[in-house]
């Protein structure tokens, strides 16, 4: 099984911080008049991951850019992928995962923005994790943004943070390392439960007509290292690309990389 070279992403992230610190950005353009097409940037694809956009299915290639809305990402037993949405959310999909970006739209934003830790404009995100394990790391959401991740058993309202969502047969696990989220155990769960950093939620099927039970506990020590590593990969990924707007208001992805990238370090297959 392959895994994303984390050392490469760490190097790229440090390169990004130095590259961004040098110039002095100033807002010089005017806001576009219509919503731009949201984008998905591929930081790195390992193995034979695929993306579906419309009726087209194609292999995912590193440093490619795709229209994000209504796209589907799939990894097989020997592939992984790291991605960034144009609102600054980093994603990492482990092997044997399926992720559907059911809705991702964002309002226009000014070019040459200065704070890359805050999402560039109000966005609406709805992502379905159908199987496998996917990690998410968000920028700071602006007022009015809505971000929801859904599995066959749960809905997660995200107010920002760093987490891993794992979907297996008849079970969903959510491990939160940073931030604040609310989980609902299906359509019949009206109240939901708040999950805080360092906690894990396990959701299993409930009785017909009732909410799916949610068990909240500290993240188990045995599971924490790999889960945190995957979530950190998503955070490192989001710092390797800068999203700007062109003259026509379109979103442009610009990779930020250091001059030299050191040798790769990969996760041992024994840990996966």
N, C-alpha and C positions, 0 to 999 in steps of 0.2 A: 504494500500500500504506500502511496506517495503522500507527502505532506508538504505544506508551503514552507520554503526556506525562510525561517524567521529572521535569521541574521541579516539576510538581504533586506527585509522590510525595515529592520531597525536602522540599518545604514541609510536606507532611502529616507527614513523619517528624520534622522539627524541632518541629512543633507537638505531636507525641506526646510527645517527650522533655520539653518544658516542662510539658505537662499532667500527666504522670505524676510529675514531680518534686515538684509542689506538695503533694498530699495525703500523709498518713502512713497507710499501709495496715497493718492488723493482722488476723491470722487470727481470725475470730470465729465461724465456722460449724463444723458438724461434717461429716465426710466423708459423701457420699451412700452409700446401701447398694447401689446397682446402677450398672453402667457407663452413662454418658450417651450419647446419640446424638451421634457426632462431626459437626462442622460444617465447611462451606466458605463463607468470606466472600469476596464479590467486591469487590475494591478498585476496579477500573475495567475496564469492557469497552468496546472500541472496535470498531465494525463489527458484523457479524452472527455472533458466536460463539454456540454453543449448548451446552446441558448436558442430558444424559440421566440421569434418576433413575427407576429402575424402568422402567415402560413409557411414561413421559412425556418428550417432547423439547420444549424451550422455549428461546427466546432468553435469553441471559444479560444481566442488567441490573445496572448498578453499584449497590453497597451492598445487594445481595440476599444472603440466607443460604440455603444448601441443605444437606440431609443429604449428608455427604461419602462415606460408605461405598458402594461399587459405583456411583459416578457416573462419567460420561464427558464430557469437555470436548473440543469440536472448534472450531477456527477455520478460516475460509476464507482466500482470497487477500488479503482486505482487512480482516481482523480480528485483534485480539490481545486478551489478557486477563491481568490480574494478580489473584491470589487468595491467601488465607491459610487454612491448615488450623487447626483449633482446638488443635493442639499447638504452634502458633507457627511452622510452616513456611511460608515465602513461595514462591509459584510465579509464573512468568511464561511464558505460551505465546505464541510468535511466530505469524506467519501460517502457514496450511496445516499445522496441528499437530493431533494427536489424542493425548489423555492419558486413561488409564483408572485411576481409583482403585479397584483391585481389592479392597483391604482397608485400612481405616483405623478402628481402634478404640482407645479410650483408657480408662484407669481413671478413677474419680471423682477430683476434685481440690478442695482447699479454696477457698472464696471469698476475695476480698480478698487475693490473694497479692501478695507484695512484689517479687519478682525476675522481671521480664517477659522477661529474656534466657534464662531456663531454662524448658524445657517444663513445663507444669503438672502432668503425671502421666505414668506409664509408658504408652507407646503402641506399637502394632504397625502399621506402614505398608508396603504393597506397591503400587507404582505402575508401570503399564506405559506406556511412551512408544512409540506405534505408528508415528508419523511426525512430521516437522517438527522444531522446536527448542523445548525447554522448559528453563527455568532454575529452580534450587532454592536456597533459602537457609534453613538450619535454625537453630532456637534450640539451646541446649546441651542435648543429650539426657540424660535421667536414667538411672540404672542400671536395666537391664532392658528398655529400649526397643530395638526392632528396626526398622530402616528400610532397605527394599530398593527400588531402581528397576531395572526390567527393560526391555530392548529385544528385538527379534527375534534379536539376536546376542549379547547380553551381559546379565549380572546385576551390579548395583552394590550393595555393602553399604556404607551410609553411616554414619559415626560422627560426623557433624556437618560442616558446611561450606557452601561456596558454589560451585556448579558449573553447567555448561551441558551438556545432553545433546541431541545432534543425530542424527536418524535419517533416512538416505537409502536409496535402493535399494542393497542389498548392502553397507551400511557404517553403522557407529555411531561417532560421535565423542563423547568425554567430555573437557571442559576443566575442570580444578579450579583455582579461584582461592584458596580457603581451605579448611582442614580436612584430612581423611584418609579415604580410601575404598579399598576392595578391589574389583577387577573380576575377573569370571570370564567366559571366552569360551564361554559356553553350558554345557550339562549335562555335557559331557565334561571340562571344566576343573575339576579338584578343588582345585588349589592357588590359582589366581588370582594377580593382581599388585597390589601396593600402588601407588596413585597419590598423589603429593604435590603440594602447592600449586605452581602455575606449570607443571604438566605437562598434556599432552594425550595421551589414548589413542585409537588408531584400531583398531577391530575389524572384520575382514572374515570372510566365510564360510570355514570350514576344510574339509578333506576329510571325507567321510562317516565317522562313527564317531570323529572326532577333535575336539579343542577348536578353537574359532575363534581364529586368530592375533591377538595383541594387540601393537601397536607403541606404545611409550611414547616421547615426545619433548617438548621444551619447547613451550609454546603458541606457534605462529608469530606473529611481530610483525604480519603483515598481518591475522590473524584476531582478535587479542587485544582491540582496542578495542571492537568491536561485541559480542563475547561477554561481555566484562567489563561493558559497559553493560547488557546483558540480565540478567546475574546480579545486578548492583547493583539493578536494578528490583525483582527478587524480594526483596532485602533491605530496600529501602525500603518495599515493600508490607507486609511483616510487622510494621512498626512503626506502622501506621496503624489498628490495631484491637486492642481489649483483650477477651479472653475471660474470662468469669466464670461462676459457677454460680448458678442461681436457687434458690428455696425448695425445689423438688422435685428438685433435682440436675441440671436441664437446663442445657445450655451456652448462654450468651447472648453474642452478639457486639455490642460497643459501639464504633462508629467513633470515632477520635480525630483531630480536624481542627483546624487553626489558625483564628483568627477570619477571616482573609482569605487567599485563595489567589492568588498572583501569576499573571500571564499564562502560558499553557502554552508549553512548549518541546517540540517533537517531533523525532524523528530524521529526518533528510533521507532521502527515498526513494532517493536516489542511493547511500546507504550500505547499503541493505538488499539 
